[in-house]
C-alpha cells in the first residue's frame, strides 16, 4: 500500500501549520521517502522530540501505508 507524498505533506502541515515541508520519493515506489520539515514548533526541542512530533502527525501510518521515512527536522534559522 503506497502513500502519496501529498498526503504525507498534508498530514504534517495539519499538525504543524507553519511548517515548510519537502518530500522526496527515494525509490519511486510510494513507500520510501525522505522528508525535511522546518517549523518554529521545533525550537528548543531535541531531535528525537522533533521526530516524535512528525511521526505523531502521520497518525499511525508509519510501518503500514508508509514503510520508510528518513527525517530531517529543524527550527527556522
N, C-alpha and C positions, 0 to 999 in steps of 0.2 A: 504494500500500500504506500504509494508515494504521496508526498505532501508538497504542494506548490510553494515556491519561495514567497509569493504574495501573501499567502495565508500565514506563514511564519512572521513576516513583517507586520501584518495586521494585528496578530496576537501580541507581539512585543509592543507595538505602538498603543494598543489598548491599555496595557499596564503602565507604560511609560510614554505618555503623550508627547513629551518634549524630545524624545529620542531621535537621533539620527541613526538609521539602520541601513546597512548594506549587506546583501546576502549573495553568496556565490555558490552555485551548484558544482561541487567538486568532481562528481563522477558522471554528471548528465543523467542520473537515474532518479532524481527527486527524493533520494534517501540520504545523501551525504552532502552536507552543507557546511560552509564557513560563514559566520556572521560577525560583523563588527557593530557594536552598539555603544553609542556615546550619549550619556544622559547626565544631567545635573543631579539626579537622584542617586548616582553612584559616588558623589563627592564624599570623601572621608571613610568610605566603606572598603573593607578588604576585597581582594579579587574574588575570593570564594563567595562572599556575600553578594557581590555584583552578579556572579554567575547564578547563584540561587534565585535571585530576583528574575532573571531572564528565564530560567527553567520553570519557575512558578507561572510566568506569563504564558508558557506553552501548554498549560493546563493538562499535564499528564500525557502529552503526545510523544515525549521522548521515549525511545525504546519500542514504540508501536508504529504509528504513522511516520514518525521521524526517527530514522535509525541512528544518525550521527550528526552532531553539530559541534564544530570547532568554534569556540567563542573567543573574541577579543572584546573586552569592555573597558570603558574609561569614562571619567568626567570630562567635560569640555575644558580645553586649555584657556 
